[in-house]
Amino acid sequence: MAATSYDRIADLVGLTEAARHLGVSSKTVRELVHHGRLPARRLGPLWYVERRVLEEFAETYQPRRLKRSPRSTSNTDSREKVARLLAEWQAATADELAVGIGLQPGNVRKHLVILASAGVAERDDEGLWHLTAAGRRLQEEIAKAS
């Protein structure tokens, strides 16, 4: 007995359902189809995958997960290093602090601006950064607690 067109349509899976089956986003499935990794066919405006093909593909498919490298220090740790070095040196430029800490100068400037907005550091007319009185008190409290 020949399969009817209804039977063949029942064997097709839309890309959204295929994404649910694979545990990925619809965008990922569209990219798999676009790059030829997942065979699909277009019927009118929509794309479909044969159920059998999807199940075979799912048996071997491993979604690619982004591998994030762990950061050596957090932003808070870096900010604390900037404040400690300022306390030790009393005054420094952002570039000098960057060399002393081993961060990019732009990152050090970002931390200095954050410290300034918290009232812990300030920049003088010559471009040197200093701890404010509040910043010095905070550093003293941290040193006592250590």
JOBEL-V131669 format. One record per residue. N is the residue number from 1. PHI is phi in degrees with one decimal (none if undefined). PSI is psi in whole degrees, 0 to 359 (NA if undefined). Layout:
n=N phi=PHI psi=PSI
n=N phi=PHI psi=PSI
This chain:
n=1 phi=none psi=126
n=2 phi=-74.8 psi=145
n=3 phi=-72.8 psi=138
n=4 phi=-81.6 psi=166
n=5 phi=-62.9 psi=331
n=6 phi=-65.7 psi=319
n=7 phi=-63.2 psi=320
n=8 phi=-67.7 psi=323
n=9 phi=-66.5 psi=324
n=10 phi=-66.2 psi=337
n=11 phi=-83.9 psi=0
n=12 phi=-100.8 psi=146
n=13 phi=-124.1 psi=133
n=14 phi=-69.8 psi=163
n=15 phi=-66.0 psi=328
n=16 phi=-66.1 psi=316
n=17 phi=-66.9 psi=323
n=18 phi=-62.2 psi=321
n=19 phi=-63.0 psi=316
n=20 phi=-60.7 psi=317
n=21 phi=-62.5 psi=322
n=22 phi=-86.8 psi=346
n=23 phi=76.3 psi=32
n=24 phi=-130.9 psi=177
n=25 phi=-79.6 psi=161
n=26 phi=-61.4 psi=324
n=27 phi=-61.3 psi=318
n=28 phi=-62.1 psi=318
n=29 phi=-64.6 psi=318
n=30 phi=-60.8 psi=321
n=31 phi=-66.9 psi=321
n=32 phi=-61.5 psi=319
n=33 phi=-67.9 psi=313
n=34 phi=-58.9 psi=321
n=35 phi=-87.4 psi=3
n=36 phi=79.3 psi=10
n=37 phi=-79.5 psi=332
n=38 phi=-123.6 psi=110
n=39 phi=-65.0 psi=134
n=40 phi=-147.4 psi=165
n=41 phi=-133.8 psi=152
n=42 phi=-99.7 psi=129
n=43 phi=-122.8 psi=105
n=44 phi=68.4 psi=227
n=45 phi=-85.8 psi=354
n=46 phi=-110.0 psi=152
n=47 phi=-104.6 psi=144
n=48 phi=-135.8 psi=153
n=49 phi=-119.7 psi=139
n=50 phi=-67.2 psi=136
n=51 phi=-55.4 psi=317
n=52 phi=-61.7 psi=317
n=53 phi=-65.0 psi=319
n=54 phi=-63.1 psi=316
n=55 phi=-65.4 psi=321
n=56 phi=-65.6 psi=318
n=57 phi=-63.8 psi=319
n=58 phi=-64.1 psi=331
n=59 phi=-63.8 psi=329
n=60 phi=-112.5 psi=350
n=61 phi=-74.1 psi=130
n=62 phi=-119.2 psi=112
n=63 phi=-59.1 psi=140
n=64 phi=-83.0 psi=123
n=65 phi=-103.9 psi=140
n=66 phi=-65.9 psi=131
n=67 phi=-97.4 psi=114
n=68 phi=-97.4 psi=128
n=69 phi=-77.6 psi=137
n=70 phi=-66.8 psi=138
n=71 phi=-74.9 psi=142
n=72 phi=-69.8 psi=326
n=73 phi=-141.1 psi=154
n=74 phi=-85.8 psi=168
n=75 phi=-60.1 psi=321
n=76 phi=-64.4 psi=318
n=77 phi=-60.4 psi=316
n=78 phi=-63.9 psi=319
n=79 phi=-63.1 psi=320
n=80 phi=-65.5 psi=323
n=81 phi=-63.2 psi=318
n=82 phi=-60.5 psi=314
n=83 phi=-64.6 psi=318
n=84 phi=-63.4 psi=317
n=85 phi=-66.6 psi=321
n=86 phi=-61.3 psi=319
n=87 phi=-64.0 psi=319
n=88 phi=-70.3 psi=316
n=89 phi=-85.9 psi=341
n=90 phi=76.7 psi=323
n=91 phi=-156.3 psi=143
n=92 phi=-165.9 psi=157
n=93 phi=-85.5 psi=165
n=94 phi=-61.8 psi=322
n=95 phi=-65.7 psi=320
n=96 phi=-63.7 psi=318
n=97 phi=-63.6 psi=321
n=98 phi=-60.5 psi=317
n=99 phi=-66.2 psi=317
n=100 phi=-65.6 psi=330
n=101 phi=-100.6 psi=333
n=102 phi=88.7 psi=29
n=103 phi=-111.6 psi=164
n=104 phi=-68.1 psi=143
n=105 phi=-55.2 psi=322
n=106 phi=-63.2 psi=322
n=107 phi=-68.2 psi=322
n=108 phi=-64.3 psi=317
n=109 phi=-59.1 psi=319
n=110 phi=-59.3 psi=313
n=111 phi=-64.6 psi=322
n=112 phi=-64.7 psi=320
n=113 phi=-64.5 psi=320
n=114 phi=-65.2 psi=316
n=115 phi=-62.9 psi=321
n=116 phi=-65.8 psi=320
n=117 phi=-67.7 psi=337
n=118 phi=-88.6 psi=359
n=119 phi=78.8 psi=18
n=120 phi=-96.9 psi=330
n=121 phi=-135.6 psi=160
n=122 phi=-148.9 psi=158
n=123 phi=-110.6 psi=134
n=124 phi=-90.2 psi=181
n=125 phi=-65.9 psi=339
n=126 phi=-90.9 psi=0
n=127 phi=88.5 psi=9
n=128 phi=-90.2 psi=141
n=129 phi=-98.5 psi=141
n=130 phi=-135.0 psi=156
n=131 phi=-77.8 psi=143
n=132 phi=-78.2 psi=175
n=133 phi=-59.0 psi=320
n=134 phi=-64.6 psi=323
n=135 phi=-66.9 psi=321
n=136 phi=-65.8 psi=319
n=137 phi=-61.4 psi=317
n=138 phi=-62.2 psi=316
n=139 phi=-62.9 psi=321
n=140 phi=-63.0 psi=318
n=141 phi=-64.7 psi=319
n=142 phi=-65.3 psi=318
n=143 phi=-63.6 psi=321
n=144 phi=-66.4 psi=322
n=145 phi=-73.1 psi=337
n=146 phi=-76.7 psi=NA
